[in-house]
């Protein structure tokens, strides 16, 4: 006696429709189906629509893996975030997370997938995504103070890889960055117009963070135009950003420096400076006005809220992807400067 487990008959296995099935239903050749679905202008609009209707009726979708093998493209853009060696990811400058989110969104809008990696030490440095056929191009951002990491990615770039950087420490890299000079001028004007007579810049002109030098350049220009002498308080690169701000303020107070305004190289340094000022009894903005740079969300939630210079991050991400696509296509693209805007909040609003 035969037993069929209650099935009565063997279940029919469904197979995935192929381009040949679409071709048969649409009444065209298989090669026409391939060209029509790839958007080849050789195929007439009428035929393309017929092929699309047949594909939809059969629930046919293009085999992306096969397409990638055939074209040699991955349709992936890799994004590397360079961190300080051993830095906890929750301690990383939140600006980079904001920029990363915008970059991933811009990559998706351009029709690519994003492959994200956080790298900090020699054992995990690997930027050869393109030569290993894991991505078609590479965007690199992160702290310029990780010299070993940037040296590695310079080697990647010199190997012929399509690579664009956010604020790269090397002047000959393909990079996109904020209007740091304009932002520095803007910060100085904010402090001057709000009545602060002795403003200082807390940052660096020796760091590989080239944007810090540019911000001081703009700050200095505006201060000189107002008949004032620009002053810089150098940060300690071995400290975290928050502690850089706190340490700078401690040094200013303990050496008797005369100041009533601070423009910090980034928001985290500014927040650290505010913490130290308040711990020592200074009122913000009455005694000291503070301006940062980056526009991170945390700046809205400190007390008082932080006045800042904010880059247009969606545009920054768009320019990074646009410039990378031009490189991948062997074309020139010199759009790299991202505009900034001043956001006046309570930390520099003395009346």
N, C-alpha and C positions, 0 to 999 in steps of 0.2 A: 504494500500500500504506500503510495506516495504522499508525503507530507509537504505542504507548501507554506506552513506557518501562518495560514489564514490569509495569505496574499492572493491566492487564486491564480495570479500570473506574475511573472518577474517585472519589477518596476522598470520603466523605460528611463534610461539615463539621458538627461538633457545636456546638450553640448552648447558651447558658446558660439554665437553666430560669427562668421568670418566675413572678410571683405568680399570673398567670392559669393557669399549668400546675398550681400547687399547689391553686388553687381548684377546678379541674376534677377533680383526683384526690380531693380531700376532699369534693366535692359541696357546696361553699358558694360565695358570691360573692367576687369579688376584694377588695372592701372589707372583708369579714369576715376574710379572710386578713391584711390589713394591721392590722386592729384586734386580732386574736388574737395576732399576733407582737409587737405593741407592748405587750401586757399590758393592754389595755382591759378593765376589769371588766364592761362591757356584754356581752362574749362569755362564754357559759357555759363552765364547766370542761371539759365533755364535748366541746364544739365546739373549744375551744382545743387539747385533746389530739389530736383528729382532724387538725387543721391542722398541728400539730407533727410528727405521724407522716408526713403527706404531704410536708412540707418536707424531712424527713430522708431519706425514700425517694428524693426527686428531687435530693438534695444541694443544696437551695436555701438561699441565704443572703441576708440583707437588704442591699440596696445602700445602704451607709452614706452615700455622697455624696448620693444622692437624698434620703435621710432628713434630712440636714443642711440641704439646700436647702429642703426642705418645712417644717422646724421652725424654721429660722433659728438653730439651734445648731451649734456646731462640735465639742462634746464634747472640747474641749481646754482645759487650764489652762496658762497661760504662767508660767514661773518665771524671774525676773531676779535675777542675782547682781551686785551693784554692787561693783566693784573700785576700787582706787586707780589713778589714771591712769598707764598704762605699766607697771603691776605684772605681773610674770610670773605666770602662773596657778599654777605650782608653788610660788611664794612666798606665795600667799594663805593666810590662816589656815585650817588643815585643819578647824577646827570647821565652817566653812561647807560643806565637802564632805560631812561627816557628816550635817549637817542636810539638805543637798540630796538625798542618797540616801534619807533617810527621807521627805522631802516627795514625791519621785517615786513611792515605794512607796505612800504614802497616796493620792496622786492616782489611781494605777492601781486601788487597792482601791475607790475611789469611782466607778469606771467611766469615768474620763477618760484621755486621753492627755496627757503632759507635753511642753511645748515649752520648752526651757531656753536661756537666753541670758546671756552674760557681757558686761556693759557698763561702760565707764569714762570715755569722752570724749564731747564734744558731738557729734562726727560719728557716733557709734554709739548715742546715746541714743534709744530709741524704745519707749515703753510703751503706745502706743495700739493694743494687740492687739485689744481688744474692738470699738472703733469701726471697725477695719479688717477685722473678721470673721475674725481669725486665732485667736481664743481667746474663751472665755466669761467668763474672769476672770483675775486676775493676782495672783501672790504675789511680793513683793519682799523681798530680804534683802541683807546685805553691809555693808561699812564705812560708818559714818555720817560719816566724814571727807571723803567725796567730796560736797561741798556742792552742786556743780553738778548731779550726778546726782539727789540727793534733791529738789532744787528742781524738776527735770523731772517726777519721779514724783509730787510734790505736785500739780503741774498736771494730771497724768493723773487723779489721784484727784478733784480738784475738777471735772473735766469730766464726772463722773458714772460713771466706770468702777468696776466691781466689783474692789476691790483690798484686799489684806490684807498687812501687813508683819511681818517679824520684827524687833523692836527698833527701830522707826522713830524718828528723832530728833525728830519733831514730836508733841506730846502729843495732838493732835486727830486723829491717824490711826487707822485700824482696825488694831490690831496685836496680836500675841501675843508674850510674852516670858517669860523665866525668873523665878522668885522670887528676884530679885537681892538684895533686902534680907535675906530669910531665909538666902540663901547666904552673905552677908557675915557675918551673925551666927554661922553655923555655922563659918566659917573662923576667926573670932576665938576661939571656944570650943575648937576643935581645938588652936590654938597655946597658949592659956592652960592647958588641961588637961594638955598635954605639957610644961609647965614653962618655957615661954618668957615672959620677964618684960618684954621691950621689943620688941614687935612693931609693924611699920609697914605701911601700905598703899601699894603701888606701883601707881599708876593716875592717875586724873584726875577732877576735879569740874568742869572747864571744857569738856571734849570734848563733841561732839555725841553721842558714845556714851553715851546716858543711863543705860545699865546700869552703867557705871563709877561714876557718882555714886550710884546705888542700892546698889551693893556696898559703897561706903565708908560709906553711911548705916547699913547693917546692921552692918558692922565697928565703927563708932564707937559704936553703941548697946551692943553687947556689951562693948566695952572700958570704957565708962563704968560699966556695971553691975558690972564687976569692979574698979572703983576706979582705972582707968588712963586716961591721956590718949591719945586717938586721934591718930596722926601719919600724915600723907600725904606721899609723895614723888611729885611730879608727873612724868609721863613726857613725853618730847619727841615730839609727834605727827608730826614730819617723818621720824622714824626707823622702820625696820621693827620689828615686835613683839619679835623676839629682841634687837635692838640697844637697844630701849627698856629692856628688863630689864637689860642689861649696863651701859648708860649710867647708869641710876638707881643701881645698886650702886656704880659708880665714884664717883659724886658723894657717896653716903653715907659711903663709906670715906675719901675725900679731905677731907671736911669734918669728920671725926671724930664723926659721928653715932653715938650709942649704940643698938645694935639687936642682937637675937638671933633675931628672927622676921620673916618677910616673907609678907604676903598679897598676891599679884599679881592684877591685874584680869583677866588671862586666862592660860591655860597657857603660851602662847608667851612672854609676858613673864616668867613664872616660870622657864621653862627658860633664857632668856637670863640671868636673875639668877643661877641656879645655875651657869651656865658661868663668869660673872665671879667669883663667890665662890670656886669651885674653882681658877680660874686664879691667885687671890691667896692661896691656901693655907688658905682656910676649909674646915672639915669640915662636911658636911651629913649628918645632922641635929645632930651634937654641938655645933657652934658656932652654927649658924644653922638654924632650921627654915623650910621653904618650902611654901606652899600656893598652888595655882592655882585657876582656874575655867574650866570647859568640858568637861573629861573627854576630851580628844583622845587618840587611840591612842598618839601619840608619847610621852605622859607615862609610859606603862608601861615604856618602853624606855630612858629616861635612867637614869643611875646617881648616886644612888639613885633608884628610881622616884618619880614626883611624886605627892604627896598633892593631891587636887583636889576641887572641888565640881562635880558632874555633873548637868546638866539631863536630864529624861526626854525624849530626842529623838524617839522614836516617838510619844509623846503630843503633843509640840510640833507635829510634822507633822500629826497627826490634827486638832488644834485649828485649825491654819492652814486646812486644807482644809474643815473643818466650818464655820468662820466665813465663809470665802469663799462656800461653797454657800448659806449663809443670806443673804448679801448679794445673790447672784445671783437668789435667789428673793424678794427684797424683805422678808426677815424679820429680826428682831433676834436677835443672839447675843452675849452678853457674856462668854463663856468665853475667857480670855486668859492666865491665870497658869499657868505650867508648874512643877511641883514639882522640887526638886533634892535630891540626896543627897550626903553626904560619903564620899569614898573615901580611907581612910587608908593611905598607903604609906610607904616609907622616908624620904622627904624631911622628914617632920615627926613622927617617931616616937621622939623622945628619951625615954629612960627615966630 
